[in-house]
Amino acid sequence: MATKADRPLLTDIATRAGVSMATVDRVVNRRKGVSERTRLRVLEAARAVGYLGDEEAAHIGAQRAMNITVLLPAGTNPYLRLLGDRVRARIGEREASAPFLRCFFIESFNAPALAAALRRAADWSDGVAFFAIEHPEVRAAAAEVAAQGVRLVTLVSNHGDRAGVAHIGLDNHAVGRTAGLLLGRLAGRREGAVALVAGSRNYRAHSEREAGFLSLLDEMFPALSLVGLREGHDDAAQNYRHTLALLDQQPDLVGIYNVGGSSGGITRALRERGREEVVFIGHGLTADTRRALLDGTMDAVFDQDPDLLLDRALAALARAQAPQGALKLDIYFRENLP
C-alpha cells in the first residue's frame, strides 16, 4: 500500500515535463498563460507519474472551455443570494462544453474589495461577470483587467458606458418611472408623502431608478411629496429601522418604493405598525416578497429572471459581443404569481 510519501507530487510532474512548478500549477488548476503544446505535455506527465488518472487527464486535456468568475455582493439581499444559488447550481450540473464557473461574494458596497477581487479573478478567468459599484477604483481595476484580455460584463448595475464592458440588466430609468406611475395610481392621486429606500447611490442601478421615479412623480403626481431617500445597504435590519422612523415621522405616508433589495425589513415594519394600506413596491421575487404579496403588505414586485440574467451574461462573455437591449421587466402582483 502506497504511503503519503509515495504519492506523486507536482515536482515529479515538473521534472518529467521539463517545466516549472508554476507551469504545472497553472495546468492542473486550469489557469491561463500556458501554450496548448506545453499544457498537453504537462498533462501527459501527470498521467505518467500517476498524479491524474486516464479519465481525469482526458477531461482536463480536452479543448479548454472558458473559465468564468461571477462576483456578487455579500449580505442579506435575498435576490442576490438566489442569483448566487443559480450560479452554483450550474457549477454542479456542468456539461463538458460549458464554461468552468466560479462564484465569490464580495463585501457589499466596498469598492476597494471589489477592485481587488477583479484583479485576483483575472489570473484564472477568461471572463468575469460582476455587480458593479460606481467608483474610480472599480473603473480602474476593470480597465486593467480588460487590458489583459479578460472579457467583462456587469450584472444588474453597471459603472457607466465603458469600452469593452458589456452590461446585462434592466433599463433602470424606465423601471423607476414605471414604479412612480404604479405607485401614484395605486395611491389614488391623493396628497401625501412618498419615501424611497435604496441600497446605495453608489449602485448606478439604484440611482437611475431613483431618477426615473422622481421624474414621473414631478410630471404626473405633484401632490405626492418625496420625504427623502434612505440608504439601507440592502440590509433587512437597516430597512426595518428606516421604515419605523418614516412611519413615526410621516403620518401622511402613502407609499414606499424600495429601489434595492431586502424588502423583508420594510414589510416587517409595516405589519408591526398596522400600516398595510401604505402602497409598497419593491424588487426581486423571492420567498419573502412572495409572502408579502400574498398577505397584501406588498402591492407589486419588479423582477428580472436570474436564469435569463445568467444566460445573457455567459453568452456575452463567450461571444465577446455586446448584448442586444435591456432585459424584460417582469411585474408581479398577488394575482399573477408564478
N, C-alpha and C positions, 0 to 999 in steps of 0.2 A: 504494500500500500504506500502510495507516494506521500511524503511528508510535505509540510508547508514549504520547507526549504527546497524541495524537489520541483516545485511548480515553476513553470517558465515565467520569466519576468520580462518587462518591457525592454530591459537592457539586452536580453537574449535576442529579442526581435531586432533591435537596433544593430547589434553586432552582425547578425545573419544578413540583414538587408543592406548593411553598409550606410546607414543613415544616422542622424542624431536622435536622441531621446525625444526632443521637441517634435520632430517629424513623426515619430511613432505615435506620440500622444495626439497629434492632430489627426492622424488617420483613424485610430481606433475610437476616437471621440467625435469623428465626423466634422472636424474643424476645417476651415478653409485654408488656402495657401499652400497646397501640395499638388504637384502636377499629377495627371492621371497615371502616367508611367510609374512614378515613384509610389503612388498610392497602391497600385496593384502589386508592386514588389514587396511593400511592407505587409500587405495582407497575405501574400504567399508565405512570407517568412513567419508571420503569426500562426498560420495554419501548420507550417512545417515543424515549429517548435512545440506545438500543442497548446498555444495560448487561445486559439479560436478553433472551434470545430468546423468541419467542412460546410455545414449548413449556415452557420453564423458568418463564416468568412464569405460565402457566396452572397449572403444577404447584404453585408456591408460592401462587398465588392461590386454589387450591381451599380448601374449608372446612378450617380449620386443625385437624389432628389433634393429640392431646395430645403434649406434649414430656415425656419421662420420662428421668430420670437414675438410673443404678444405681451405687451407691458400694460397693466391696468392699475388704477388707483386702489390702494388698500382701504379698508374701512367698513362701515356698516351699510353701505348702499346696496340694497338687495338686487337691483338690476345688474350692477357690476359684478356681484358675486355669481349671479345667474350666467352672465356672459363668460366669466372665468370657468364655471362648470361646463359650459358648452365647449370651450376650447379643450379642457381636459378630457371630455368625452371623445373628442376627435383624436386626441393622442392615444387613447386606449383602443380605438377602433381603426387605427391607421391601416390603410391599404398600401400595397407595395409601391404604387406610383404616386401616392400622396406626399405632400411635404412633411418633413420632420418638424413637429411643433414643440415649442416650449412656452410656458406661461409663467410670468412673475408678477406679483403685486408689489407696487412701489408706494411708499408713504404718500398719502394724498396731499395735494396742494404744495408739495415740496419740489420746487424747480431744480435745485442742485441735485437732489436724489434722482429725479427723472433724467437729468442730463448725464449723470454718472452711469445710470442703467443703460442708456442708449449707447454710450461708449463701450461698456462691457459687452453688450449684446453684439456689437459689430464684429467681435473676434470670431464668433461661431456662426452668425446669421448671414444668410443671403438677403433676407428681408426682415423688416421689423414693422409691426403694427402697434401703435401706441395712442393712448388717450392724452392729447397734448395739453400743455399749460402755456398760456400766453406769457412768455418770459424770455428775455435776451439769452440767458444761459441755455435754455432748451433749444432756441433757434440756432445758437452757435454749435451746440452738440449735434443737432440734426444735420447742419451743413457739413460738419466734419465727417460724419458717418456716411452721408450721401456721396461725398468726395472720394470715399474709399470704395465706392461701387455697390454699397448696400442699398437696396431698394427700401423706400419708406412709405408708409401710409398711415394717416391719422384716423382714429376711430371716434365717432360721436362729436368730439370737439377738436378743431384744428388750431393752427397757430398762424393763420393768415395765408395768403396766396404765395407759396414758396415754390420756386422751380424745383422739380424733381420730387416733390412730396405730394402724393395723391391724398384725397380725403374721401372717407365714406361716412355719410351721416345724413341728417335731415337738413332742409332749408330752414335754419333755426329762426331767422327773422319772420318768415311766413308762419312758423309754428307759434311764435309769440303773438302774432296778430290773430291767429285762429283762436288762441286761448282768450285773448281780450274780447273777441266777438262773442264767444260762447259764454264767458262769464257775465258779460254785460246783458246778454239776452236772458240768461237764467236768473240774473238778479232783478229782472223786470224793469230795468231802466230807472229804478228808484235811487234817490240820493243816498249816499253813504260812503264809507271808507273801504278801500281795497288794498290788500297787502301782497307783497312779493317776498318769497323766500327763495334763496339761491344757495348753491354750494359755495361758489366764489366767482367774482367777476374775472378772476384770472383764467377761468374756463371761457373761451370765446363763445361756446355754445350757450352758456348761461347769459352772458352779456347781450348776445344777439337776440335771444328770446325776450329778455327784459326790454330791449329797444323796440322790438316789434309789438309787444304788449302795450307799452306806453303810447306808441303812435296810434294804435287803434282806439284806445280809450279817449285820447285827445280828439280824434275825429268823430267818434260816434257816441261816446258816453261821457260828456263833460261834467255831468252831475256826480260822477263817481270820482272821488279824490284818492290819490295814492298816498299812503302814510309812510312810505319809505321801504327800502329793501333790507331784509335781514339776511346775513350770510350765515348759514347753518353748517357749512362744510360737509354737506351730505351725511350728517350725523343725526340719528334719530333723537338722541337726548338733547342736543342743541336745538333742533327744530321744535321739540316739545316745549322747552323753556321760552323760545321766541314766541310761540303761539299763545302760551299762557299770558305773556306780557302784552301781546297785541289785544287779547280779549279783555284784559284788565284796563288797558289804556284807551281802547277804541270801542265803546259800547255800540257805536253805529256800524261796526264792521260787517260788511255784507259779502265779502269774497276774499279768497286766498288763492294765489297761483304759485305753486312750487315749481320753479323752473328747473330744479335739480332732482335729487333722489331722496330716499329715506323719508317718505311721506308718513310712515307709521307714527312718528313723533307728533305730527300735526293732528292726525286723526285721533290719537290718544287724548290730546288736549281738548279737542272739540267734543269728544264724548264725555270727558270728565266734567266739563262746564255745561253740558247740555245744549251746545250751540250747533247742532247738526244742521240747522237752517242756513248756516253760512255756506255759500257756494264754494266748493273746493275742487280745484283742478290740479292734477299732478302728472308725473311722468313715470313710465316703467310698469308694465303689467307683471306683477309678481304676487306672491301669496298674500302679502299684507294689503296691497292695493286692491286685489280681487275681493278680499273680505270687506274692505271699506266700501267698495261699490255695492256689494250685496246688502250691507246693512244701512246704506244711504248716507254714510259720512262723507264719502267722495261722490262727486257728480260725474266726473269724466277722467279718464286716464289716457294720456298720449303715449304711444308706444312705437318703438322701432324693433322689428323682429330680430332677435340676436343671431339666429342662424343665417338669415339673409345678410346681416351685417358682416358676419364672418365669411360667408361665401363671396361677397363682393370684395372684401379686403384681400382674401387669398388669391382671387382671380386677378386683382390689380397688381399684386406683388409678382405673381407668376408670369404675367404677360407684359409687365413693365409698361403699362399704358394707363392713362387717366380713366377712371370710371365714368360712365355715362349718366350724369344727372344725380340729383339727390335721391335718397331713399324715400319710399312711400310712407306717409304718416298714417298710422292706424289709431283710431279714436274709439275707445271702448266705454260703454255705459253699462248700467246694470243689466239692461235687456238684450245686449248683443255680446255678452261674454262668450268666448270660445270654450 
